[in-house]
């Protein structure tokens, strides 16, 4: 099973985020899942990929050429695909994914999460989507989503399809991944 993870190109100010990336890597490998991600070697992306590899798991990275030229592409992963644009990166990651997880991150992570949620709402993707709410990082965003539903801008069914957990193992289970 391929799990696409959206996460930061920064590791954040609190070590809890790096530890969560390592814990997610461990859960992915334990469940025999291949990591699909943005292909970076920095921040939570790099920590996540490095830990999956350290645990003998598989990693597929998708990175746009302009980021590869900035030398942020992870050259040590199982498979690295270089694409032309950020849009193509998101499309390709979605094509490969059997499920999606958002971890803490910045604008890029928020963009990826919003786009995949929109695609799910429009039935362009069917795969489950989860949020790893490490350190309550997404709590305010989740409250905003609930307000969007309460005010009639988002269907309750769209909101109810989103799986949220505080630990990687709990989230992997909510996404329907079976333990090996």
C-alpha positions in Angstrom: 0.0 0.0 0.0 1.3 3.5 -0.9 0.7 6.2 1.7 1.2 9.8 0.4 2.4 12.1 3.2 2.2 15.9 3.0 4.5 17.6 5.5 6.9 20.4 6.1 10.2 21.3 4.4 11.0 22.6 7.8 11.2 20.5 11.0 9.5 23.1 13.1 10.7 24.6 16.4 9.7 21.8 18.7 11.4 18.4 18.5 7.9 16.7 18.9 7.4 17.2 15.1 10.6 15.4 14.2 9.7 12.6 16.6 6.2 12.3 15.1 7.8 12.0 11.6 10.0 9.2 12.9 7.0 7.5 14.6 5.0 7.8 11.3 7.9 6.2 9.4 8.0 3.3 11.9 4.2 2.8 11.5 4.4 2.9 7.7 7.2 0.3 7.7 5.4 -1.9 10.3 2.3 -1.9 8.1 4.4 -2.6 5.0 3.5 0.7 3.4 5.5 2.6 0.8 6.0 6.3 1.5 5.0 8.6 -1.3 6.1 12.2 -0.6 7.4 15.4 -2.1 10.9 14.1 -2.6 12.8 16.6 -0.4 15.8 15.9 1.8 15.1 18.7 4.3 12.7 19.3 7.2 10.1 16.8 8.2 10.1 15.4 4.6 13.8 14.5 4.9 13.4 13.1 8.4 10.4 11.0 7.4 12.1 9.6 4.3 15.4 8.9 6.1 13.7 7.0 8.9 11.6 4.9 6.4 14.9 4.0 4.6 16.7 3.3 7.9 14.0 0.8 8.8 14.4 -0.8 5.3 11.1 0.6 3.9 10.4 1.9 0.5 10.2 5.6 -0.5 9.0 7.2 -3.7 9.6 11.0 -4.0 8.1 13.3 -6.5 9.9 16.6 -7.0 9.7 19.4 -9.5 12.8 20.1 -11.5 13.3 23.6 -10.1 13.5 22.2 -6.6 15.9 19.5 -7.7 18.1 22.3 -9.1 18.1 23.9 -5.7 19.6 20.7 -4.4 16.8 19.8 -2.0 15.9 16.5 -3.8 16.6 13.4 -1.8 19.0 11.3 -3.9 19.1 8.3 -1.6 15.5 7.2 -1.8 14.1 4.1 -3.5 12.7 6.0 -6.4 12.8 9.7 -7.3 10.7 11.1 -10.0 11.4 14.6 -11.4 8.4 16.5 -12.8 8.0 19.8 -14.5 5.8 21.7 -11.9 4.2 21.7 -8.5 0.8 20.9 -10.1 2.3 17.8 -11.8 3.9 16.8 -8.5 0.5 16.8 -6.7 -1.1 15.0 -9.6 1.5 12.3 -9.6 1.5 11.8 -5.9 -2.3 11.4 -6.0 -2.0 8.8 -8.8 0.4 6.7 -6.7 -1.5 7.0 -3.4 -3.8 4.5 -1.7 -4.3 6.9 1.2 -3.2 10.4 2.2 -1.8 11.8 5.5 -1.1 15.4 6.4 1.5 16.2 9.1 2.4 19.6 10.3 3.9 21.9 7.7 3.5 25.3 6.1 1.8 26.7 3.0 2.8 23.8 0.8 1.4 21.3 3.2 -1.8 23.3 3.6 -2.1 23.6 -0.2 -1.6 19.9 -0.7 -4.2 19.0 2.0 -6.7 21.5 0.6 -6.3 20.3 -2.9 -6.7 16.6 -2.1 -9.7 17.4 0.1 -11.3 19.3 -2.8 -10.5 16.4 -5.2 -12.2 14.0 -2.7 -15.2 16.2 -2.5 -15.4 16.3 -6.3 -14.9 12.5 -6.4 -11.7 12.9 -8.3 -10.0 10.7 -5.7 -11.6 8.0 -3.6 -8.8 7.2 -1.2 -9.0 8.0 2.5 -7.5 11.2 3.9 -6.1 11.6 7.4 -4.6 14.3 9.6 -1.9 13.5 12.1 -2.7 16.1 14.7 0.7 16.2 16.5 0.8 18.6 19.4 -2.7 19.8 18.4 -1.1 21.4 15.4 -4.3 21.2 13.2 -6.9 21.8 16.0 -7.7 25.4 14.9 -7.8 24.3 11.2 -10.2 21.5 12.1 -12.4 24.1 14.1 -12.4 26.3 11.0 -13.5 23.3 8.9 -16.4 22.6 11.4 -17.4 26.3 11.1 -17.4 26.0 7.3 -19.8 23.0 7.6 -22.0 24.7 10.2 -22.3 27.8 8.0 -23.2 25.8 4.9 -20.0 26.1 2.9 -18.9 22.5 3.4 -21.0 19.4 3.5 -21.0 17.4 6.7 -20.3 14.3 4.6 -17.1 15.9 3.3 -16.0 16.7 6.8 -16.9 13.3 8.2 -14.7 11.5 5.7 -11.6 13.2 7.1 -9.8 10.9 9.7 -8.0 12.7 12.5 -5.7 11.1 15.1 -2.9 12.2 17.5 -0.7 9.1 16.9 0.5 7.5 13.7 -0.6 4.0 14.6 -4.1 5.2 15.4 -4.3 7.2 12.1 -3.0 4.2 10.1 -5.8 2.1 11.6 -8.5 4.8 10.9 -7.3 4.9 7.3 -8.0 1.1 7.0 -4.5 -0.2 6.7 -4.2 -3.6 8.2 -1.2 -4.7 10.4 1.1 -7.3 9.0 
